[in-house]
Amino acid sequence: MRLYLGRFLALVVLALILGWSLSVFLDPLVGLLVEIIVMAIPLARGYRYLERMQQLTMLESNKLGTGASGAWGDALSKIDRIVTDARSQIHTLEARHNRFIEGFQASPNGVVMLDDDLHIEWCNASAESFFGINLRKDNLQNISYLVRNPDFVNYLSLRRFEHPIVIQRMGFAHELTIAIQVFPFGEDQLLLLAQDVTDLQKTEAMRRDFVANVSHEIRTPLTVLIGFLETMQSIELAPDQRNRYVGLMMTQSSRMKSLVEDLLTLANLEANTAYAPMQEFNVVAEMAALKVDAEALSAGRHRIVFDVKTDTALYGERRELHSAFSNLISNAVRYTPEGGQITVSWSLSPNRHGIFSVTDSGPGIEAIHLPRLTERFYRVDGSRSRDTGGTGLGLAIVKHIATRHNAQLLISSVVGDGSTFKLRFAPERIL
């Protein structure tokens, strides 16, 4: 820069001397013109370089220093490098920003950024779904004006954000349960996080129902046992009356034993999510044993038909498969009125699916109950189920065993015309 100033001052002096000389020997006007022309040359170059610097600061080019020489060339080159570095940093920041946005958009949880006055500054797609908002048209709108749930509005207005709040009937279809918590950050910013806890709430409700059902199922036979024992302790009974009481006590004890065994079986199945081992299971021999058990349980009250259409065997765990088959057959015997028919069959479909089927001529089941039959302790008719000795866990056990054996439990029923329960095994389980 000093070199450039020196050259500029030398040209000024040269222009003054040359102009004075021409003014003395020729004409004053000619001398003045020469002075102006000589001094205009560095000024024009300076203006041209200043114009390039202006373009450079507006990020129109990153090579404007090319071709410049001297002090201006050095200055433009340095500015060029500074702008190039700034551009690189800007691109890096933009890329990081976009990655953060993509990460928030991929999250299943709702994220909403609010200012201190609860105006929406940004939200992801999950939040739009949870709260029924649209960022494009609702940007900078007050979220409490858009989400008119009283609990939500009250939570925001009180500004007590230490604990989350759970709100039901959220989402476009009003079928979600959302846990919401707000976290202040920065000077005047709020971060709202929302999580879909619908399934968690359903699981918790099922757990509470399960505990209540188990308590009820065990308490009833225990109450009967205790009542009979107290009676036998306090009153002298005749032998036949004592035998009757003992028989009833044995019945209640057996019921509790069956319930505990089913609970243990179900717990083991739920804990073991792996597929059952590929062990050979002779279905034909098992059908013969199942027929003996079914006829003993029926005690001649039903017509029981076993139809074995194939001698194909299965790969699976024998104890579990026996439990599944036995549960389906015993349910049919219990719920089919006296004189009805029960048909048990084993067949192979054209696409090599193994089909174990139990069909009864019982009262049938309304369609509304079918999706819930495999829930633990779910009963279409609670009083009748207890009278027949059912624990309410049989179909839940069958469903878990089916899952472990690559099988499906299929249920069809017509009220007044009986029901059919099928276990359809995948071809890879067929021996």
N, C-alpha and C positions, 0 to 999 in steps of 0.2 A: 504494500500500500504506500510506503514512503517513496519507493522508486517511482510509482505512478505519479505521486504529487510532485516529485522533482522534475519529471519529464513535462508535466503540465505547466509548472512555473517557467521552465526553460522555453517552452513554446510561447508563453505569454510575453516573456522578455524579447524573444526573437521577433515576435509579431510587432511589438512596440518599436524596436529599432528599425525593422524593415519599413514599417509604416511611416516613421519620422523621416527616414531617408527619402522615401518616395515623395513625401509631402514637401521636402526642401527642394529636391532636384526636379520633380515633375509637377505633381498637382496634389493639394491637400485631400481632395476627394478620393483620389486613387489610393493614397496612403491609408485612409480610413477603411476603404473596402478590403485592402489586403490584410489589415489588422483583423477585421471581422472574419474573413475567410480562414486565416490561419488559426484563430482561436476557436472557430466553430468545429474544426476537425476533432479535437479531443472531447469537446462537449457532446458531439453527435455519437462518438463511440461510447461515452459514458451513459448517454440516454438509451442507446441500444442495449447495453448490459443491464441497466436498471429495468428495462422492459422485460428482459429475459428473467431477471430475479422475481419480478411481479408474477410472471407466468409460473415460475417454479414454486412460489409460495402458494399458488392456487392449485398445486398438484396436477398441472396440465401435462407435465413431462418430467421425466427423471434423468434426462440427458441434455439439459439446456446448457451445461458448462462446456460441451464439446465444441471445439473450434475457437474458444476464447483464449486469449493469451495474457500474460502479464498478471498484474494484481487482480484484475477482474476475473480472469480465468481461474486463479487460485480460490477466490471468494466463491465463485459459482460452483466450483468442484466440491468445496466444503459443504456449502448449502445443499448441493445435490446429494451428498452422502447422508447428511442429516435427515433430509426428506425421505430418502430411500429407507433408512433405518426406521423412521417414524411409520412409513407405510407398512413395513414388515411387522412392526409391533401391533399396528391396527389390525392387520389381517390375522395375526395370532390371537388377539383378544376376541375378534369376531368369531373365529373358529371355536375358541373355548366357550364363548357365550352360546353359540349354536349347539355345542355338545351338552351344555347344562340344560338348555331348553329341551333338547331331545330326551335327555334323561328324565326330566320332570314329566314330559309327555308320556313316556313309557311306563311311568309309575301307576300301579293300580289305585293308589291313594290320591285323594283330591288335594291340590295345592292352590291356594288363593293368596295373592299379595294385595294388601289393603294399605291405604294411607291412614293417618290417625283419625280421619273423619269417616272411615269405613267405605271409602270409594274403591272400587275394583281397579287395580292397576294391571293385573295379569292373573290368569288361571290356566290350568291344564285341562285336557279333555275329560279326565275323570271327574274333576270338580264341576264341569259343565253338566255332566250326566247326573251327578248327585243332587245338584241344586237347581237344575232346570234353567240354566242361564246360557247366554251366548256371548262370548267375549267380544266379538266384532260389534255387536249392537249395544251391549251392556257395559262396555268399557267406560270407566270413570263414573259409573252409577253407584249409588249407595246400596250395598248388598242387603241391608235390612229392609229396603223397599222392594227388592226382588224376591227374597225368600221370606214369606210372610208367616212362617211358623212361629207361634207365640213364644215357645221355649227358646228358640234360636234368637229371636229378637231380644228377649229378656237377658239372655246370656251375654250378648254383645253390649247391651246398654249398661249392664251392671259392671262390666269390665273386670270381672273376677275370673281370671284365666288360669288360676292355679291348677284346676282340675278339668278334665274333659266333660262333655255333656253328650248324652246318647239321645238321638231323636229318631222316632219311628215314622213310617209312611213318607219317606223321601224318595227322590228320583222321579223320572217322567211317569212311571206307572204307579208311583206311591207304594212300592212294595219293598223298599230297602230300609234297613236300620243303620244309621250312620253315627259313628263316634266322632265328635268334633272337639278340637282344642285350638286356641289361639295363642301365639307366642310373639310378644313384642320384640322388635329388633331395630337397630339403628336409632336415629333420633325420634322419628315419628312414623315408623312403619310397623305393620302387623302381618304376621304370617299365619294363615289359617290352614290347618291340616285336617283332612276328613278321611275316615277309614270305613269301609263297608264291613260291618260286623253282623250282617244278617245271618249267615251260616253259624257264626259263633253263638248268637242268641238262640237259634234253633237247637243247637247242640246242648246248650245249657238247659233249655226247657226240657229236652229229652232226658237229660241227666236227672233233673228234679223229678220228672214223671217216673223214671226208672226207680229211683230211691223210694218214692212214695208207693209204687206198685209192689216192690219187693217187701217193704214194710207191711203193707196190707196183706199180701199173700201169706206171709209167714205168721203174722199176728193172728189171723183167723184160726188156723189149726192149733196154734199154741193156746189160744183162749179156750177152745173146745177141750184140749187135753187137760189143762189146768182145772177146768170145771168138773170134768169127770173124776180127776184125782181127788179133788176136794170132797166131792160127793162120796167117793169110796172110803175116804178117811173118816168122814163124820157120820156116815149112815151104814148100818149093817144091811147088806144086800143079799137077796136070795141068789143061789148059784146061777140060775138062768139069767137074772138081771145083771149080775156081775160079768158073766160071759158076754152079754150084749154090750156092756160098757167097754169092756176090753177090746171087743171087735171094732167098735167105733174109734177107740183110741188108736188102734193099729192102722185103721184107714187114714186118720189124720196124720199119723207119723209117716206113713208111706207117701202121703201127699207132700209133706215137707221134704222128705228125702228126695223125691223126684224133682222138686223145685230146686233144691241145692245142687243136685247133679246136673240139671239143665243149665243152671247159672255157671257152674264150673266149666261145663262144655263150651258154652257161649264165650266165656272169658278167654279160654284157651284158643278158640278159633279166631277171636278178634285180635289176640296178641300175635298170632302166627299168620302173617299176611302172605307168606311164600306159597307157591303152588304145591299141591300135594305130590308126594313121590310117585314115580312111575312103576308101581308094583302091580303085578297081575291080580285081578279080582274076578273070580268066577261068578258071573251074574246068574247063570242057570242054577248052580248049587245054592246060591243065596236066595233065589226065588223059592226054592223048596223049603228052606228054613223059615222064610217070611210067611209062607202059607200056613205053616203050623202055628206060628205066633198069632196070625190074624184070626184063625179059626178059634184059638183058645180065648182071645180077647172078645170075639163076637159071641161065643158060647151058643152057637146055633141060631142066633137072632137074625142073621143076614145070609144071603146067598153070595158066596165069595168065589170069584172066577180068576184064575191065574192063567194068562195067555203068553207063553214064551214063543216068540216068532223067529228068534235067531239064537244060535249058540255062541254068539260073539261075546268076548270078555272085555273087561275094562282095565285101564291103567289107573290106579288110585290107591288111597289108603283105606283098607278094609273096614276098620272100625268106624270111620267117618261116613263111608258110603252106606254101611248097615244102618247107622243112626239116621241118615237122611231118608232112606227107603222106609224104614220102620216108622218114622214120624209121619210121613205122608199116609201110610196105610192105617196107622192107629187113629189119625184125625178122621179119616173116612169112616172107620168103624164107629167112632164116638158120635159123629154128627149125622149118621144115616139112621133114620127111624127103623124100628124092627120090621122085618119083612122086606127091606130094601136090598138092592144089589150093589156089590162093589167089584169092579174089574181092575185087575192089576196086570199090566203088560210090559214086555221088554221087546223092542223091535229096532230095526236098522233102517233109516231113511235112505232114499236113492242117492243122496249126496254123502252117505256114510256118517250121519249123525246118529249117535245112540240115543234112543228115546225110552225113558222109564216113565210110565204113565199110570196114574191112579184115578179112576172115574167112579163116582158114587151117584146114587139116585136120591140124594138128600134134598133138603129144602132149597138149596142154592144160596147164592150170596149176591146182594145188590151191587151194582157196578161201582157205586160210590165208595164201597169198602175195599175193593180189590187192590188199589195202590198201597194201602196201609197194612195189608195182612201180614207182611213180614216184619212189622215193627214189634219190638219187644213189648209183651203184655197187651198188645192191641186185641180187643175182642169185639166181634160183631154182636154177640149176646153174652154179656159178662156172666149173668147168673147161670145160663145154660152151660157155658164153658166150665164153670166150677163144678156143676153137677156131674159132668161127664169125666171129671178128673184131669182136665187139661191145665197146663201151667202157663200158657200164653207165650211160651218161648219156642215151641216146636218149629214154626215156619221161619223164625229168625235164624235158628240153627241150620235149617235146610238151606237157606239163602247163602250163609257163609260157607257151608260145605260145597255148594255149587260153585261159588267163586273160586275156591281153592282147587277145583277139578275142571276148570275151563268149561263150565256148564251154565245153563240158564234155567231159572225157575219160571215156568210159564203157567199162568192161572187163567182159566176161563170158567164162567159160571152163568147160569140162567136161573132166576128165581122160580122155584117150583119144579125145576127140571134137573137139578143136580149140578155137580162141579167136576172139573178135571184139573189135576195138578200134574205137570210134566217136568221132568228133568231132561234137558237136551244137552248131550255131551258132544264136544267138538271132535272132529275126525281123528285128531292126533291122540285122543284118549281111547280110541277104539283099537283093540288088539287084533 
